[in-house]
Amino acid sequence: MSEKLDKLQKVFNNVFENCPAINETTTKDSIASWDSINHLSLILELETEFGLSFSVEEIENLKSVKQILEKIK
């Protein structure tokens, strides 16, 4: 697992209860607790952990680990 994916797993574990192991194929539909409220929590955690700032459009469109990893790079 890459370093970024390891850090991302920690973020997901902080946000989602009983979070399964994630990989590039993990999507919003893969995690039962990934609802609109937890999505905003995820975005805030990502911004803090990776020193990023997402636009409203990016926030609305980040629906998979692959998309998140692309934004982090």
N, C-alpha and C positions, 0 to 999 in steps of 0.2 A: 504494500500500500504506500502511496506517495506521502510525503510529509504534509502536503496541503490536504489530502484526503483524510489523514489522521487528525489534523486540526479540525477539519470539517466534521468528522465523526464526533469529536468532543462537543462542538457547538450543537449538533443535532441531539446529543445525549442531554445537554442542558435544557433544551427547548421541549423535546418530545418525550413523554413518559413511555417507558418500555420500548425505546427506539431500537429497531433491528440494526444490524450492520448495514452500512450504506455502501454503494458503489456508483459508478457512472450511470447505471440503468435505473437507479432509484428515482421515483417521481412522487409528486404530491399524492397520487392515488395509492402509492405503495405503503404509506404511513397513515394509519387510521386517524391519528390525532393531528394531522397536518390540515387544520382548518384555517379560516381567515384570521382569527385572533393569534393562533400559534405562528402563522405565516409572518405576521408583523413582528412577533417576538424573535423569530428566526432572522429576519432582516436586521433588526437592531443588534442581535448577537454577532451576525456576520460583519456588520459595519464596525463594531467594537474590536472584534478579534483580528480582523484583517486590515483595519484602518481605511475602510472604503466608505463611499457615500453613493447610494443608489438613487436614480431618478424615479419618479412615480411610475413611469412606463416600465422601467426595469423591475421595480417591485412587483408590478402586476404580472410580468411575464416570466419571472423566475419560478419555474414549476418543476425543476428537476435538479439533481445533483450535477449532472453534466453541464447544464446552463450556469449553475452557480460557480463551478470550477472554471468555466470559460471567463466569467466576470472577474474572478480572483486573480487569474494569470496576468 
